[in-house]
Amino acid sequence: MSVAMNIRSRTVAAAAAVSVLCGALWPPAAWAQGDKERSIARGKRAASKAPARAQQAPLRDGQAEQRLMEVYRLTGEGRGREALAKAEALARDYPNFQLAQLALGDLLSARTRPLRQLGDVPAGQGDAPQPPSPNAAEVLAELRAESRQRTDALRVRPGARTIPAQFIELSPRSRHAIAVDASRSRLYLFQNTEQGMELVADYYASVGKLGIEKALEGDQRTPLGVYFITSRLDPATLKDFYGAGALPINYPNPLDQSRGKTGSGIWLHGTPSDQFSRAPLSTDGCLALANPDLERILRTVEPRSTPVVITRRIDWVQPQAVQTERRQFEAVLDAWRGAKSQGDVRRLMSFYAPDFQSYGKMPLADYAKTLDTEVRALRGRPLHLKDRSLLRWKDASDTMVVTFGEVAEGARTGPVKRQYWTRKGQQWQIFFEGVIG
């Protein structure tokens, strides 16, 4: 079955699950006549106003989740009437937001019986509706999981001014950065300001059906590592399945390739028009966000310069905690720069790992000719590394992803290069280097 068919099946199943719930909520004898008439009138007003509202009020990023959390808060405080009014408005403004529909059904159900859990569908008895089908029950479980991920991420927040430990240094030219915490189904958007990295927004995001740590083509997992947005795809050229648009990332990156990982086509993208969000584990390896949230990112990030760090769990640290690492690596990078500036090819080559490869799997023996040509072109002029970014990735090995503009003394511009360094013991060595712009 295709991914699109799976999404449509989930949407239909979710509707069926909510229908079963709502059918159980509204037995004619359970409501006073006035309640029933008011509900019917509200439904007619919502149906008549929905199209106009959708045209008049553009949906804002993060708004639906904030309003859902407000419904949960009011419900928890026992303010059912206020919660119901807000749930009705939320479901009207976001008719494809299945969690909102589920919350509304629960609040209506609470009028007739106590609730045990989110999406509390009763077992069928007598003339009451039958319990949901296995498919609908599965979707209810997915919606409960989505609700837990959303509420947990909003309950446990990053500390003030903290950053992911991977953000060692970001060039001023990189105005934004993204970090993804797969354990929380959460994407964090940062702005690079003069005062440092500032968390400006965060959103619920779905990952691969089989989780994370992508290794092979088609394994339905989301990769972990340091990546960069490579382009911005025009939504007019994409199927409705991808929603508001798509941002491809550079998986497999040079570290992935050195480990024999395969696959391609890992994107940040939206959701189909009939679905607000997807289950926490539901993609073929991409990161999927609600369309209003993705639209904010599409307006914000820039291809090539925006890093996307995807982790199992983000390690949040104070900015000063990474300064020692930055200074230590800075000394190594400066030694590499000095060797190249001075034309000391022998010392320069000592910074490159024996298993080094550039683009096209070019081995070190061949790349040495490129280095020699570059050194000769300098003619003894000092080399400056402009707009430097340092991003560190630690797993079984220790990797530093370095991006900079390589500009000779007296020159106005130079190539933009990216290096991947690995630490073996106390020594850092380059295992990939290439021009990216």
N, C-alpha and C positions, 0 to 999 in steps of 0.2 A: 504494500500500500504506500502511496506517495506521501511525502510530508504534508502537502496541502490537504490531502484527503484525511490524514490523521487530525489536522487542526480542525477541519470542518466537523469531523466526528466528535471531537471534544466539545466543540461549540454546541452541537446538537444535543450531546449527552448532558452538558451542563444545563441547557434549557430544560431538558427533560427532568433533571434532578430538581431544579427550582420549581418546575411545574408540579412535580409530585409533592414537594414541600408545601407549596402554596395551596394546592388542592386540599391538603390535609389541614390547612390553616383556616379555611373559609367554609366550614359546614354551615348551612343556612341557620341552624338552630343556635349556633354558637355566638352569633352577633345580635346585638339589639338592632331593631330595624333602622334606627337613626344612624348607627355606625355603618351599616351596610349601604345605605343611601349616600352617606357622605363619601364612603370609599369609591362607589361607582362614579359619583360626580368628580372626585379627584382624578380618577383614571381617565375620564372623558376630557377634563381640562388638560391633563398632561399630554394626552394623545394629540389634542388639537394644537398645543403650543410647542411640542417637541421640535418639529422641523424649523419653525421660526427661531427658536432659541439656539439651535445648532448653527444657524446662519449668522445670528447676531452676536454671539459670544464665543470667540475662539477659545479653545480649551488650553489651559496653561499647564506647564510642566509641574509635576508634583502635587497639583491641586486635588486630584481625585483621591490620592492616598491620604492627604491631610484631612480631607472631609470624612473619609472612612474611619480614620482614627478618632475623629471627634464623635462619630456615631458610637464607636466602641466605648469611648470614655463615658458618654452620657448613659449608655446602657449599663455600664459597670457601676455607675453612681445611682442607679435606680430611677433615672429620669426618662422613662420609657416614651412618654408622649413627645418630648423634645427630640429624642433619638429617632423616633418614627418619622417625624416631620423632616428631619435632615436626611434620613435614609431615602425617603420618597424623592426629595429634591435631587439627591445624588444619583439615584437610579434613573431619574428623568434626564438629567444633564449628560450622563454617561450610560446610555442604555445597553452598551456592550460590556460594561464592567461587571463581570459575573459575581465578584465578591460583594459588590453593592447590592445586587439583586438577592444574594443569599442573606445578607444582613437584614434587608427589608423583609424577606420571608420569615426570618427568625423573630423579628419584632412583632409581626402580625401573629405568629404562632404563640408568642408569649402571652397573648390576650386570653388564650384558651387553656394553656397547660404550661408547666415548668419546662424549661429547656435544659438539655444535658450537654450539648456541644454545638458548635457552629454548624449550620446546615442540619438541624436535628429532625430528620425525616422519621416519622413514627412507623412502626410495623402496621400492616393492614389488618383491620379487624372489622367484621361485618361489612357495612357498606362503605367503609373508609377506603381511601386509595391504598393500593398495594405498595410495598417497599420498592425502592428504585432498582432498576436492572443492574446487573454486574457492571456494565459500562458506566452507568450513571453513578453508581457507588464509587467507582474508581475516580471519576471526576470530582465527586464530593471530597474524597481524600486528598486529591491534588489541590483543591481550593482551600482546604484546611491547612495544608502545608504552605501554600502561598501566604495565607493569613498569618501563620506563625512566623515565617521569614520576615514579613513586613513589620510585624509588631516587635519582634526581637531586635531587628536592626534599629528601630526607632527608640527602643527602650535603653539599649546599651550603645551609647554614642562615643565617638572618638574624643579624646581629651582635647581641651582648648589648645589651639595652635599646633597640635601634633600632626605629623606627616608619616606616610609609609616609609619604612626603613630603607626601601630601595631608592628613594629620592635623595641621592648624595648631593647633586648640584644640577640645577636646571638653567640653561641659558636664558637671558632676557628675551631672546627671539622666540623661545617656546613659551607662549603666553598662557598656555593651559596644559594640564596633564590629567590623565585618568588612571585610577586604580580600581581594581575589581576584587572584592572579597567573595570568593565562590561559596564559602561556608555560610554566608549570610545572604546570598543572592543579591548582592549590593554593588552598585557602581558609584564611585565617588569622583566628582568633577572638581578640580583645583584650578585656581587662577594664580599665575605667577606674578606677584606684586613686588614693589620695591621693599616691602617689609617682610617678604618671604612668601611661601606657599600658603594660600588661603582656600579652605574648603568652601565652595560656593553653592554646591547642590549635591544631592545623592539620590539615587533611584533604585527601585527594585529591578533586577535583571535575571533572565532565565539563562541557564547553561545547558550543556549537552545531556541527552537522555541518559547516558551511562556515566555522567559526572564529568570529571576533569582529568588532567594529565594525558592529553592527546598524544598518540604515538604513531598511529597508522591511518591511512586513508580510509574513510568510512567507518571509523570506530565509534562515532557518535559521542565523542568526548571533546571538551573545550581545552585548548592548550594552556599551560602555565608558563609564564616567562615575561620577559621585557620585549614589547613589540611597539611598532609605530604605525599610525594611520597612513596608508599609502595613497589614498584617493578618496574622492567623494562622488558617489554614484547618483546620477539624476533619477529621482523616483519615476519620472515619465518613461524611463527605459526599463523599469522593473515591473514584475508582476505584483498584484495586490498583496500577495503573501508577505512581501518585505515591507509593507506599510509606507511610512513617511520617507524612507530612503535607506541607504546603506553606506557604511564606512569600512572598507576592507583593511585588514592589518597584515603585516609582513610575516605571517606564519607560512612555512617554517623559516625561522630566522637562522643565522649562521650557527648558533649553538645547537638548535634543533637538528640542522643538517649534519653537523659533526657527530650527532648521536644516532643518525640513520632514521630520523623521524620523517614520515611522509604525510601527504595530504595538502590541501589548498582550500581557498575559498572560505576562510574564516572572516566573518563580517560582524560588525555591530549593525543591527537593523531593527526595524519596527515590527508591527504585527498587522495581520489582515484587518480589513475595515470592520469585520463583524466580531472582532475579538479585541478587548482592551489590553489584556496581558496574557502571558502563557504560564504554564506550571513551572515550578522551580527547575525541574529537570525535564526539558522538553524539546531541545533543539538538536540539530545534527552536529553541533560543535560550535555554532555561532553564539553570540550574546544578543538576546532579544529584549527590547525595551518597549514600553508603551509609546505610542506615536507622539503624544505631546512631549514626553521626556526626551525622545530621540531628536525631535525638532530643535529643542534647546541645544543639544550637543552639536547638531548639524550646523547651527548658526554660530557656534563658538569655536570649534577646533579647526586646526589647519593641517592638511596633509603634509607628511614628511617630518614636521617638527613636533607633533603632539604624541608623546609616549602613552602607551596603554600597558600598564603593569597588571597582569592577571595572576593572582595568588590563591593558594588554598585558604589562607587566613592572613589578613593584614596585621603586621607588627607595627603598631603606632608608637612613634618615638618623638621626643622633642627635637627640634632642628639642631640644637647644639650637640645632640648625641651622635650625629653623623660627621661632625667636623673633624674628629681625629682620623676617621677613615678617609675623609677627603684630603686632608693634609698629607697623610702617608702615601696615598696613591698619586697625589699631585707631584710629589718628589720623583716618583718613578716616571711619570709622563714627561716631566721636565728634563729628566736625563735622556729620554728617547729624543725629545726635541733638540737637546743640545748636541747629541751625536749626529743628527741629521743636519743641523745648522753648520757644524764644523766639518762636514764632509767625511766623517770617520765611518766609512761603510762597514768595516769589520766590527766596530763596537755597535753600530746600528743593527747589524744582522743578529747580534746576540739577544736583542729584544724579541725576536720572532721565534715561535715554537717550531720544532722540526715538522710537525704535522700541519703547519699553516696552509690555508687555502684562501684564495681570493675568489672573485666571481668566475664562474665557469670551471670551478674546481682547479684553478691555477695553482700549482704547487710552489713552494718557496723558491726552488731553484729558478723557476721562470719569473717569479715576482721580483727576485733580486735584480733582474735587468731593469725593471720598472723603477725600483728604488735608486739604482745607480743613475738612471737618466734624470730622475728628480733631483738628486744631490748635485749633479753636474749643472743643472739649470739654476740652482741657487747661487753658484759662483761665490760661495763663502758668506753670503748674506744671512743674517739671523732669520730664523723662522718664528712666526708668531701664531699661536693657536687662539683664534677668535671664537666667541660665542660657544664656549665649551659646555657640554652637558655630561654628567656622570651618573649612570644608573647601575646599581649593583644587584646581582641576582645570586642568591645562595641556595643550593640544594645539595646534591652529591658533590658538586664542585663549586668554586667561587669565581664568579664572572663579573667583569666590569664592562659595561657598554658605554663607549666614549664617542661623542660626536663633536666635531669642531670644524671651523673654517681654517684651512692651512694657507697662511698669507706670508709671503716673503717680505723682508724689510724693503720699503719703498714701493711695494705694489699696493694697489687699492683693493684688489679682490684675489681670491684663490679658490681652489676646489673645496667643497664640503666633504669631509671624510667621516667614515664610521669605523671604529675599531672594536673588536671583541678581545679582551684580555682574560686570561685565566691564571689563577694563582696556584702554583705547585710548590708546596712548602712555604718558603718566605719569598719566592721569586715570582714576579708577574711576567707573563709572556703573551705576545699577540698571536692569536690563532686565526684571525680574520681581519682584513683591512680592505676597504673599497671606497670609491668615490660615489656619493649619493646625490651630488648636485654641484 
